Amino acid sequence: MLPIEMLARRIKYKLLHGHGISRVHLLSCCGFLITLLLTLAMLAPIIFYFSPSVQDYLIFKASTDFAPELASPGLLGLHNTRSFYITTPEGIKLGAWHILPTAAAPPSGPETIVSRGNRFERELGKEGSVVVVYYHGNKPSRAMDHRVQLYKLLANIGCHVFAFDYRSYADSSVAELTEEGLVMDGVAAYDYVKSRTGPGTAVLLWGHSLGTGVASSVAASLCSRGGKQHCADGLVIHSGFTDLLHAVLDSKMAMNMRWVPWFEPLIAAALSSRKLQLNTRSSISRVSCPVLILHAQDDVVIPLQHARLLQSTATARNGAGGAGGVGPGGAGGVTYVEFSGDLGYGHNHIVNAPELTSIVSEYIQHCREYHQAVEEEQLQQEIILLPLKQHVKQLPQPLRLRIKAGGQKQLRQRRAAFR
C-alpha cells in the first residue's frame, strides 16, 4: 500500500494545496476512475461496431473544412503549382494540385486560368517525364506540412507531382466514405494523369499510411486491365500497413484494449460489414511494377512488422528481382529502406531523412528501366503479330470475324491467368 499512500499524499499536496482530505476518500476516487476507464475500454468496441460515424472518424478522420491554401498553394511555398479539380466517372469532384518540376520554365507573362492550365498540360506532355500521383493518409488534406515537404523534394528531383483529396476530404465533393469509393477516386486521378502524359513518361503511385492501402489497390486494379502496359510504373509504400484490420488492431489506442475478449471480433465484424479491407499485401502480390517500401523503426502508428511483411510479400511476387530492376519473370524489383528509431522520424517525418533524395532518385531510375522494358516487350509483340495481321486482312470477312473472336477468347484467358 506504500506506493498508493505516496501517490495519495502527492495528489493531496498538489491538487488541494495542503487542505485536508481523507485517504479513504482519495482511494475511493482513484477506484472510481479505474472502474470508469475499464468500463470505457469494454464499451469502446461495442460503440465502434454499432456506430459508422465513429468508424469514419477513427479510420478516415475526413474533414471538409476549406483552407485558403488549397486554392492558393503558393501560401505554402508551392509557387509553380496549379489548383484544379478532377471529376470522377461518378461526377464527384476531387480537389487537386499539379506541382511542376522545380526546373520547369516559369510563365513568360501574366496568365489566365485557361492559359495557365494549358502551360501545365504542355509541361506534362513532354517526352520522358516522371509523374508521381500522391495518395495521402487520413486527416484533413493534401496541404499538411509533411506532405508539402515531400512534394517539394519530388519536384526538386524533376518530378511532376499530382496531389489530390479523396471524396469528403478538404475541397472535394462530399460522398459516402467506402473502400470502393476511395479506390475509384484513386483510379480517376491516375487516369486523368495518364491520359495527358507524353511518350516515355513513367507514372508512379506514392501512398502514405492509409493511402498505401488505396494506392496499392489502385495499382492492382490497373494491372487487372490486362497486360503490364496498363500497370503503373512504380508503387511506393510509405509508412504502410498490411491491411486495415491489423492496422487498427496494432494501433497504440487498440493495444491498450485488446485484453477485452470481444474487442478483436467486434472490430473485425464492423470492418467486414462495411467491406473495409484495404489489403495492401494482397494488392502488392498482384502488381508487377517496382516497389519501394519506406518505414521508420519508431513508427508508433503503424508498427514496423507491417513493413517487413510487405517486403516479404513484394519479394515473393513471380519473377521479382532484388533491389530495383526488372526480374527474370518481368516483375519489378523491391527496394526496402528501414530508418533507425534513433532518428525520430516516426510515422510522418521520413521526408526529413537527408538520404531520401538519393533513395528516391535511384528508385525512379529503376522505374524508368521497368517502363522501357515493358514498352520494348510490347513493341516486340507488335512486330511478331504484324505479318499475321496483314495476312488476316486479306482473308474473307467471315473468316476474319471468326479469327477475331478466337483471339479475344485467348486474350481473356491470358488475362485471367495473369490475375
C-alpha positions as CSV (number, residue, x, y, z in Angstrom):
1,M,0.0,0.0,0.0
2,L,3.0,2.3,0.4
3,P,3.1,3.5,-3.3
4,I,-0.6,4.3,-3.2
5,E,-0.1,6.2,0.1
6,M,2.7,8.2,-1.5
7,L,0.6,8.9,-4.6
8,A,-2.3,10.0,-2.4
9,R,-0.1,12.4,-0.5
10,R,1.4,13.8,-3.7
11,I,-2.1,14.4,-5.2
12,K,-3.3,15.8,-1.9
13,Y,-0.4,18.3,-1.8
14,K,-0.5,19.3,-5.5
15,L,-4.2,19.5,-6.1
16,L,-5.6,20.5,-2.7
17,H,-2.7,22.8,-1.6
18,G,-2.4,21.1,1.7
19,H,-6.1,21.2,2.7
20,G,-7.3,18.1,4.5
21,I,-8.8,15.2,2.7
22,S,-9.3,11.7,3.9
23,R,-7.1,8.9,2.5
24,V,-10.2,6.8,2.2
25,H,-11.9,9.4,0.1
26,L,-8.8,9.7,-2.2
27,L,-8.6,6.0,-2.7
28,S,-12.3,5.9,-3.4
29,C,-11.8,8.5,-6.2
30,C,-8.9,6.5,-7.6
31,G,-11.0,3.4,-7.6
32,F,-13.9,5.2,-9.3
33,L,-11.5,6.4,-12.1
34,I,-10.1,2.9,-12.6
35,T,-13.6,1.4,-12.8
36,L,-14.6,4.2,-15.3
37,L,-11.6,3.5,-17.5
38,L,-12.2,-0.2,-17.5
39,T,-15.9,0.3,-18.4
40,L,-15.0,2.6,-21.3
41,A,-12.5,0.1,-22.6
42,M,-15.1,-2.6,-22.5
43,L,-17.7,-0.4,-24.2
44,A,-15.4,1.0,-26.9
45,P,-15.5,-1.9,-29.3
46,I,-19.3,-2.1,-28.9
47,I,-19.6,1.6,-29.7
48,F,-17.3,1.1,-32.7
49,Y,-19.3,-1.8,-34.0
50,F,-22.7,0.0,-33.9
51,S,-21.6,3.5,-35.0
52,P,-20.5,4.0,-38.6
53,S,-19.8,7.7,-37.7
54,V,-17.3,6.6,-35.0
55,Q,-15.7,4.2,-37.5
56,D,-15.4,7.0,-40.1
57,Y,-13.9,9.4,-37.5
58,L,-11.3,6.9,-36.2
59,I,-10.3,5.4,-39.6
60,F,-10.6,8.3,-42.1
61,K,-10.6,11.5,-40.0
62,A,-12.1,13.2,-43.0
63,S,-12.8,16.9,-42.9
64,T,-14.4,19.2,-45.5
65,D,-13.1,22.4,-43.9
66,F,-11.9,24.6,-46.8
67,A,-8.5,26.2,-46.0
68,P,-7.4,29.1,-48.2
69,E,-4.1,27.4,-49.1
70,L,-6.0,24.7,-51.0
71,A,-6.9,27.3,-53.7
72,S,-3.6,29.2,-53.3
73,P,-0.8,26.7,-52.7
74,G,1.7,29.5,-53.1
75,L,0.9,30.3,-49.5
76,L,2.7,27.1,-48.6
77,G,5.7,27.8,-50.8
78,L,4.4,25.8,-53.8
79,H,4.7,28.6,-56.3
80,N,4.7,26.6,-59.6
81,T,1.5,24.8,-58.7
82,R,-1.9,24.7,-60.2
83,S,-5.0,24.1,-58.1
84,F,-7.9,22.5,-60.0
85,Y,-10.5,19.7,-59.9
86,I,-10.6,16.2,-61.2
87,T,-14.1,14.8,-62.0
88,T,-14.6,11.1,-61.5
89,P,-16.9,9.0,-63.6
90,E,-19.4,9.2,-60.8
91,G,-19.4,13.0,-61.1
92,I,-17.5,13.6,-57.9
93,K,-15.1,16.5,-57.9
94,L,-11.7,15.9,-56.3
95,G,-9.6,18.9,-55.3
96,A,-6.1,18.5,-56.7
97,W,-2.7,20.2,-57.2
98,H,-0.3,19.8,-60.1
99,I,3.2,20.7,-58.9
100,L,5.7,21.2,-61.8
101,P,9.3,20.1,-61.5
102,T,11.4,22.9,-59.9
103,A,13.4,23.2,-63.1
104,A,10.3,23.9,-65.3
105,A,10.3,27.2,-67.0
106,P,8.2,29.9,-65.3
107,P,5.5,31.7,-67.2
108,S,6.6,34.3,-69.7
109,G,4.0,36.8,-68.6
110,P,0.6,37.2,-67.0
111,E,-1.7,34.1,-67.2
112,T,-5.4,33.5,-67.3
113,I,-6.8,30.3,-65.6
114,V,-7.1,28.7,-69.1
115,S,-3.6,29.7,-70.3
116,R,-2.1,28.5,-67.0
117,G,-3.8,25.2,-67.4
118,N,-2.6,24.8,-70.9
119,R,1.0,25.6,-69.9
120,F,0.9,22.9,-67.1
121,E,-0.5,20.3,-69.6
122,R,2.2,21.1,-72.1
123,E,4.8,20.5,-69.5
124,L,3.2,17.2,-68.5
125,G,3.0,16.1,-72.1
126,K,6.8,16.4,-72.7
127,E,8.5,13.2,-73.6
128,G,10.3,11.2,-70.9
129,S,8.8,12.9,-67.8
130,V,8.3,11.3,-64.4
131,V,5.0,11.8,-62.6
132,V,4.1,10.9,-59.0
133,V,0.5,10.6,-58.0
134,Y,0.3,11.0,-54.3
135,Y,-2.3,9.2,-52.1
136,H,-2.3,10.8,-48.6
137,G,-3.2,9.2,-45.3
138,N,-6.1,10.2,-43.1
139,K,-6.6,13.7,-41.5
140,P,-7.5,16.9,-43.2
141,S,-6.0,17.4,-46.6
142,R,-3.2,17.4,-49.2
143,A,-1.9,20.6,-47.6
144,M,-0.4,19.1,-44.4
145,D,3.1,20.2,-43.7
146,H,5.0,16.9,-44.1
147,R,3.1,16.2,-47.3
148,V,4.1,19.6,-48.7
149,Q,7.7,18.9,-47.8
150,L,7.6,15.7,-49.8
151,Y,6.1,17.4,-52.9
152,K,8.9,19.9,-52.8
153,L,11.5,17.1,-52.6
154,L,10.0,15.3,-55.5
155,A,9.7,18.5,-57.6
156,N,13.4,19.2,-56.8
157,I,14.5,15.9,-58.4
158,G,12.5,16.6,-61.5
159,C,9.1,15.0,-60.9
160,H,5.6,16.3,-61.7
161,V,3.5,15.7,-58.6
162,F,-0.2,15.3,-58.5
163,A,-1.7,15.5,-55.0
164,F,-5.4,15.2,-54.5
165,D,-8.0,14.8,-51.8
166,Y,-10.4,11.9,-51.7
167,R,-14.2,12.4,-51.5
168,S,-15.3,14.1,-48.3
169,Y,-11.8,15.5,-47.7
170,A,-10.9,19.2,-47.9
171,D,-12.4,20.8,-51.0
172,S,-13.6,17.6,-52.7
173,S,-17.2,16.7,-53.0
174,V,-19.0,15.2,-50.0
175,A,-19.9,11.5,-50.6
176,E,-20.1,8.3,-48.6
177,L,-16.6,7.0,-47.5
178,T,-16.2,3.5,-48.7
179,E,-13.2,1.5,-49.8
180,E,-14.6,1.2,-53.3
181,G,-15.2,4.9,-53.4
182,L,-11.6,5.8,-52.4
183,V,-10.1,3.4,-54.9
184,M,-12.4,4.8,-57.6
185,D,-11.1,8.3,-56.7
186,G,-7.6,7.0,-56.9
187,V,-8.1,5.4,-60.3
188,A,-9.7,8.6,-61.6
189,A,-6.7,10.6,-60.5
190,Y,-4.3,8.1,-62.3
191,D,-6.4,8.0,-65.4
192,Y,-6.5,11.8,-65.6
193,V,-2.7,12.0,-65.4
194,K,-2.1,9.1,-67.7
195,S,-4.3,10.5,-70.5
196,R,-2.2,13.7,-70.6
197,T,1.4,12.3,-70.4
198,G,3.8,12.3,-73.3
199,P,5.6,9.3,-74.7
200,G,8.1,7.5,-72.5
201,T,6.7,9.0,-69.3
202,A,6.8,6.9,-66.1
203,V,3.8,7.3,-63.7
204,L,4.4,6.3,-60.1
205,L,1.9,5.8,-57.3
206,W,3.0,7.0,-53.9
207,G,0.9,6.1,-50.8
208,H,1.4,7.2,-47.2
209,S,-0.3,5.5,-44.2
210,L,-4.0,5.0,-45.1
211,G,-3.0,6.0,-48.7
212,T,-0.8,2.9,-49.0
213,G,-3.9,0.8,-48.9
214,V,-5.6,3.0,-51.6
215,A,-2.5,3.3,-53.8
216,S,-1.8,-0.5,-53.8
217,S,-5.5,-1.2,-54.6
218,V,-5.3,1.2,-57.5
219,A,-2.1,-0.4,-58.7
220,A,-3.7,-3.9,-58.6
221,S,-6.9,-2.5,-60.3
222,L,-4.8,-1.1,-63.2
223,C,-2.9,-4.4,-63.7
224,S,-6.2,-6.2,-63.8
225,R,-7.0,-4.3,-67.0
226,G,-4.7,-6.8,-68.7
227,G,-1.0,-6.7,-69.6
228,K,1.9,-4.9,-67.9
229,Q,1.4,-1.9,-70.2
230,H,-1.7,-1.0,-68.2
231,C,0.1,-1.1,-64.9
232,A,1.6,1.9,-63.1
233,D,5.4,2.1,-63.4
234,G,6.1,2.2,-59.7
235,L,4.5,1.8,-56.3
236,V,5.8,3.5,-53.1
237,I,4.6,2.2,-49.7
238,H,5.5,4.9,-47.2
239,S,4.7,4.0,-43.6
240,G,2.2,1.5,-44.8
241,F,0.1,-1.3,-43.3
242,T,-0.6,-4.9,-44.3
243,D,-4.3,-4.5,-44.2
244,L,-6.8,-2.2,-42.4
245,L,-7.9,-4.6,-39.7
246,H,-4.4,-5.2,-38.5
247,A,-3.6,-1.5,-38.7
248,V,-6.5,-0.9,-36.3
249,L,-5.6,-3.8,-34.0
250,D,-2.0,-2.8,-33.8
251,S,-2.6,0.9,-33.2
252,K,-1.5,2.4,-30.0
253,M,-5.1,3.0,-28.8
254,A,-6.2,-0.5,-29.6
255,M,-3.2,-2.2,-27.9
256,N,-4.5,-0.8,-24.5
257,M,-7.8,-2.5,-25.1
258,R,-7.0,-5.9,-26.7
259,W,-7.5,-7.6,-23.4
260,V,-11.2,-7.1,-23.8
261,P,-12.5,-10.6,-25.1
262,W,-14.9,-9.1,-27.6
263,F,-12.6,-6.3,-28.8
264,E,-11.0,-8.1,-31.9
265,P,-14.1,-9.9,-33.0
266,L,-16.3,-6.8,-33.0
267,I,-13.6,-4.6,-34.8
268,A,-13.3,-7.3,-37.4
269,A,-17.0,-7.7,-37.8
270,A,-17.5,-3.9,-38.1
271,L,-14.9,-3.6,-40.9
272,S,-16.2,-6.7,-42.7
273,S,-19.8,-5.4,-42.7
274,R,-18.6,-2.3,-44.5
275,K,-16.2,-4.2,-46.8
276,L,-13.3,-2.1,-45.4
277,Q,-10.2,-4.2,-46.1
278,L,-7.6,-2.1,-47.9
279,N,-5.4,-5.3,-48.1
280,T,-2.1,-4.0,-49.1
281,R,-0.4,-7.4,-49.0
282,S,-3.0,-8.9,-51.4
283,S,-2.7,-5.9,-53.7
284,I,1.1,-6.0,-53.9
285,S,1.0,-9.6,-54.8
286,R,-1.0,-8.7,-57.9
287,V,1.2,-5.8,-59.3
288,S,4.2,-6.2,-61.4
289,C,6.0,-2.8,-61.1
290,P,9.0,-2.0,-58.9
291,V,8.0,-1.4,-55.3
292,L,9.7,0.9,-52.8
293,I,9.0,0.4,-49.1
294,L,9.9,3.1,-46.6
295,H,9.3,2.7,-42.8
296,A,10.8,4.1,-39.6
297,Q,11.6,1.8,-36.7
298,D,10.0,4.2,-34.2
299,D,6.6,4.4,-36.0
300,V,4.1,4.0,-33.2
301,V,1.1,4.5,-35.5
302,I,1.8,1.5,-37.8
303,P,4.4,-0.8,-36.3
304,L,7.5,-1.9,-38.2
305,Q,6.4,-5.5,-38.6
306,H,3.8,-4.3,-41.2
307,A,6.6,-3.1,-43.5
308,R,8.6,-6.3,-43.1
309,L,5.6,-8.4,-44.0
310,L,5.0,-6.2,-47.0
311,Q,8.6,-6.6,-48.1
312,S,8.3,-10.4,-47.9
313,T,5.1,-10.3,-50.0
314,A,6.6,-8.0,-52.6
315,T,9.8,-10.1,-52.9
316,A,7.7,-13.3,-53.4
317,R,6.0,-12.0,-56.5
318,N,6.6,-14.1,-59.5
319,G,9.9,-13.1,-61.0
320,A,10.6,-10.1,-58.7
321,G,14.2,-9.2,-58.5
322,G,16.2,-7.9,-55.6
323,A,16.7,-4.1,-55.2
324,G,15.1,-2.4,-58.2
325,G,15.5,-3.5,-61.8
326,V,13.3,-6.0,-63.7
327,G,13.2,-9.6,-62.5
328,P,13.6,-12.6,-64.8
329,G,9.8,-13.1,-64.9
330,G,9.1,-9.5,-65.7
331,A,8.1,-8.3,-62.2
332,G,9.8,-5.1,-61.0
333,G,12.2,-5.4,-58.1
334,V,11.8,-4.4,-54.4
335,T,13.6,-1.7,-52.6
336,Y,13.2,-1.8,-48.8
337,V,14.5,1.0,-46.6
338,E,14.2,0.9,-42.8
339,F,15.1,4.1,-40.9
340,S,16.7,3.8,-37.4
341,G,14.4,4.7,-34.5
342,D,17.1,6.9,-33.1
343,L,16.5,9.4,-35.9
344,G,13.0,10.2,-34.6
345,Y,11.2,10.2,-38.0
346,G,8.2,8.3,-36.6
347,H,5.1,8.0,-38.8
348,N,5.2,11.3,-40.7
349,H,8.7,12.6,-41.0
350,I,10.8,10.2,-43.1
351,V,10.8,13.2,-45.5
352,N,13.4,14.8,-43.2
353,A,15.9,12.0,-44.0
354,P,18.9,13.5,-45.8
355,E,19.4,10.3,-47.9
356,L,15.7,10.2,-49.1
357,T,16.6,12.3,-52.2
358,S,19.2,9.7,-53.4
359,I,16.9,6.8,-52.4
360,V,14.0,8.1,-54.5
361,S,16.2,9.2,-57.4
362,E,17.7,5.7,-57.6
363,Y,14.3,4.1,-57.4
364,I,12.9,6.4,-60.1
365,Q,15.7,5.1,-62.4
366,H,14.5,1.5,-61.7
367,C,11.0,2.6,-62.6
368,R,12.3,4.2,-65.9
369,E,14.1,0.9,-66.8
370,Y,10.9,-1.1,-66.0
371,H,8.8,1.3,-68.2
372,Q,11.3,0.9,-71.0
373,A,11.3,-2.9,-70.7
374,V,7.5,-3.0,-70.8
375,E,7.5,-0.8,-73.9
376,E,10.1,-2.9,-75.6
377,E,8.2,-6.1,-74.8
378,Q,5.0,-4.6,-76.2
379,L,6.9,-3.4,-79.4
380,Q,8.3,-6.9,-79.9
381,Q,4.8,-8.4,-79.7
382,E,3.5,-5.9,-82.2
383,I,6.4,-6.8,-84.6
384,I,5.7,-10.5,-84.3
385,L,2.0,-10.1,-84.8
386,L,2.3,-7.6,-87.7
387,P,2.7,-10.2,-90.6
388,L,-0.2,-12.2,-89.1
389,K,-2.4,-9.0,-89.0
390,Q,-1.5,-8.2,-92.7
391,H,-2.3,-11.8,-93.7
392,V,-5.7,-11.8,-91.8
393,K,-6.7,-8.6,-93.6
394,Q,-6.5,-10.4,-96.9
395,L,-8.9,-13.2,-95.8
396,P,-12.7,-13.2,-96.4
397,Q,-14.7,-11.2,-93.8
398,P,-16.5,-14.2,-92.2
399,L,-13.1,-15.9,-91.6
400,R,-11.7,-12.7,-90.2
401,L,-14.5,-12.4,-87.7
402,R,-14.0,-16.0,-86.6
403,I,-10.3,-15.4,-86.0
404,K,-11.0,-12.1,-84.2
405,A,-13.5,-13.9,-81.9
406,G,-11.0,-16.6,-81.2
407,G,-8.2,-14.1,-80.4
408,Q,-10.5,-12.3,-78.0
409,K,-11.2,-15.5,-76.2
410,Q,-7.5,-16.3,-75.9
411,L,-6.8,-12.7,-74.6
412,R,-9.4,-13.2,-71.9
413,Q,-7.8,-16.5,-70.9
414,R,-4.4,-14.9,-70.8
415,R,-5.7,-12.0,-68.6
416,A,-7.3,-14.5,-66.2
417,A,-4.0,-16.3,-66.0
418,F,-2.2,-13.0,-65.4
419,R,-4.5,-12.2,-62.5
